[in-house]
Amino acid sequence: MAIDQKVQDAHRDDRKSARIVGAGVHDGVNGMICVAEFAAARQVLRSNGLRQAGFRAELLERFTGRKNAPVLFQDGEAHQKQRSATARFFAPKVVGTRYRALMEELSERLVERFRSAGNAELDAMSLEMAVAVAAEIVGLTESKQAGMARRLNRFFDASDPQRGWLSAITAFAASQYKMLAFYLRDVRPAIRGRRKTRRQDVISHLLNQGYSDREILTECLTYGAAGMATTREFIVMAAWHLFENAELKHRFIASDEATQVALLEEILRLEPIVGALYRRAEHELTIEGKGGPIRVQAGALLKVDVRAANTDPAAAGACPFRADADRDLRATRSSDSLMSFGDGPHRCPGAAVALQETAIFLDRLLRVPNVRLMRPPTVKWNPLISSYELRGAVIAT
Ligand code: HEM
């Protein structure tokens, strides 16, 4: 390789979400400890005595308390128990059999609809895909999925920053209304069905544990955010990269599913959907950083900067901002997407689900003759999960 080419590659930045993050988007809090190195980030997420402090966990706790809180907001022993009890819904065998059939059938239906129409909105397709799969796992199967996708979409769409108390009150009232609509149309019928006959899903499990309707509703919203809102963005982001990078697209189509998943994880490493994770220290601890130990006082707030950790050259290797189909991350003993699914006890249980459904859907889509990205998505910022939102991408044949 010519020296000029090497220098160019070292500075190449393939991230499509970099501009919006660089455009003055800050979610920092004074006094917060920001952890940007991969090794230090992993220590934080694997440490005992840290509590979930992201996704407005501390605000939620004031209203609901910790008992029977959604799994994302639990910690310690209660959290561990809940994770082991729900692990069966995410076991590789279950994902590879029960959910796989649904993913294939749905992908084929969506792609067929697109083929006969000649064009489609990519984020509408990805929402339908993500909602259907997560709904099956959770047990939200008694209502029409298109309607549920619309209700959840309204709930999670990043709204413009609120200005003034009046718009804050209006937004609060609107979110209560949206929550009620989701409860009445989707969650309550699912609970009623499962009170009569339990099934193999999260809602049945929660009923067995004595959760109230309200507690089940909050868990369903958590899965809505954690499983549906994330995966829908990822499908669009991965498609965007593959449409615009001919080499990557060619590799993707020519590969088996395991390699396709590795390519998708490389894209996810570059473009994490959840850009930052937060924890509150319950007692003093020390994190080993490259520049020496970082002392954390009890009560301190820590921010794990996922975007920075994923592009730390100590973990990602050379040219960390490049989408590199041959990147080898085995030495990190981490998955190919590094911190994008988190780490430690809260690591995403749905990682294999999200990767498999994205691989299956994009494999079907990219094989459509002459399929192209007619209009790339616009990129918005969602401060709740330090994430981008991709809307308005249009594909055509
Ligand atoms: C590309 C898609 C996805 C991404 C990027 C993603 C990312 C994450 C991350 C970073 C966490 C850790 C949060 C923390 O440590 O504070 C997490 C947790 C979680 N995710 Fe995912 N996720 C995805 C898809 C899914 C799917 C498909 C499901 C289920 C259907 C799911 C369910 C959950 C749940 C229940 C948690 C909470 C786990 C706990 O706190 O113990 N996620 N996810």
Residues whose N, C-alpha, C, O or C-beta is under 5 A from the ligand:
A	BS01	HEM	V71 L72 A134 I137 A226 G227 T230 T231 F234 I273 V274 L277 M339 S340 F341 G342 P345 H346 R347 C348 P349 G350 A351 V353 A354
